Amino acid sequence: ASLKVDREMYFQEFQEKQTKLAGAEQYAHQVQEIDKKFQEQLQQLPKESEIPGLVDDLNRSGRIAGLDLRDISLGAEVRKEFFIEQPISITAKGDFHSYGRFIQSISALPRIVTIQSFNIESSKGLNSDLPEVTYSINASTYRYLDSKATASPTAQTTEAGSQ
């Protein structure tokens, strides 16, 4: 009777371990798939700055949307683990619908541009009853750090003030 109980206990333990092993193999496969997709997405980020072309695209998008772009300024690049973030400040004047069209056209650009924050101020228009609207937009774009850059000691620096 004792051998039968031991046998059943060992068989049950075997089944539990076999189930865990099957789950671990499936988990390892999922991790490999996620890593592969992540690497593919990283490769889609530009490896070079391409900022002049992006500034041209932003300017063209603003004009087509009906905004009067007053300023497009670039902030200091921020190095992250796998990419570099390039802050962009944009100041423009125009109506509310022009701003919406501009944001929509930014989302359609082939380059990733994220809007971090924006401020809208209105004042009485000089030549009409419609208000004059000023937009201040803080955006960012990104570029991929290739494996050579991430392996170098200087590439391991992080944003000032963060530990």
N, C-alpha and C positions, 0 to 999 in steps of 0.2 A: 504494500500500500504506500509505503514511504517513497519507493522508486517511482510509482505512478504519479504521486504528487510532485516530486522533483522534476519528472519528465514534463508534466503539464506546465510547471512554473518556468522551466527553461524554454519550452516551446513558446510560451506567451512572451517571455523576454526577447526571444529571437524575433518574433513577429513585430514587436514594438521597435526593435533596433532596425529591422529591415524597412519598416515604414519611415522611420527617421532618416535612414540612408537614402531612400527614394526621394524624400522631400528635400534633402540636402543637395542631391544631384540636380533636381529641378531648380532649386534656388541658385546653384552655381551657374546653371545654364541661363537663367534670367539675368543674373549679374553680368554675364558675358554679353548678352544681347543689349542690355542697358548701356554698358561701356562702349560697345560698337556704335550704337546710335549717338551717344554723347560725342564720340570722336568724329563721327560724320558731321554732326552739327557744328562742332568746333572748326572743322575744315571749311564750313560755309562762311565763317567770319573772314573778312579780308586779312591778309598777312601784312599788308602795308597800310599806311595811314589813309591814303586816298581822300584826304580832307579837302583839297581844292575842288575836286569834282563834287563832293558832297555839298560844299558851300554854294557852288553853282546850282545844284539841284534844289537846295532850299530857297535860294533867291528866285529861281524860275517858278517854283511851286507857289511862293508868296505872290509873285506878280500875277500869275494865272488865276490865283484865288481872289485877287483884287485887294491885296494888302500892300501897304507902302512900307517895305522893310527899311527900317532906319539903321539897324546895326545887327551884325552877326559876329559875335566874339567867341574865341576859343579859350577855354580855361586850361589849366595845367593838367597834363595826362596823369591818370591814377593807375598805377600798375597793380593788377590783381594776380591771382595764382595762374590763371590760364589765359587771361586777356588783359588788354589795356582799355580803360574807359576814357573817352575824350569828352569832357563837358563842353556844352555849347550854350551861349546865351543869345537870345534873339529878341529884338525890340521892334515892334511894328505898330502901324496905325491902320485902322480900317473898321468895317462894320462887323457885327456879330457873325453873320453868315459867311463872310470872307474868312474869318478865323476858323470856322467849322470846315470850310473847304480846304484851307491850308493844312489843318491837322489831318484831314482825310488823305490829302496828297502825300503827307509825310509817311503815313502808314503804308502807302503803296510803293514807296521807294524800295529799290532792291537792297539798299543798305539798312541795317537795323538802326533805328533812331527811336529812343524812348523819351517821352515827355515826363520829366521829373516833377515839375511844378509850373504854375503860371499865375500871373497876376493881371487883372483887368481893371483899368481905370477909365472913367468917362468924364468928359467935360463938355460944356456947352459949345456947340459948333459955331465957328465964326460966321460962316456964310449960309447957314440953314438952321432950322429948328431941330435937326437931328444931332444927337450927341457925337462928339469925336471920341473914339475908343482907342486906347493905347494898350498894347499887349506886351508883357514881359514874360518870356518863356525860358525856362531852364530845361535843356534837353541833354541827352548823352548819346554818343555812338560808341562803337566798340570795334576792336580789332584783335585778332588772334595772336597770341604769343606762341611761336613755334617751339618745338621741344629743345632746340639749342638755346633759345633765350630763357626758357624757364629753368634750364639746368645751370645757367651762369650765376655766380654769387650776387652780382648786381641786380639780377632779375628777381631775387628773393626779397627785395625791399618792399615794404608795404606803405600804404597811405600814411602820411605824417599824422602823428597823434594816436594811431591805433596800435595796440599791442597784441 
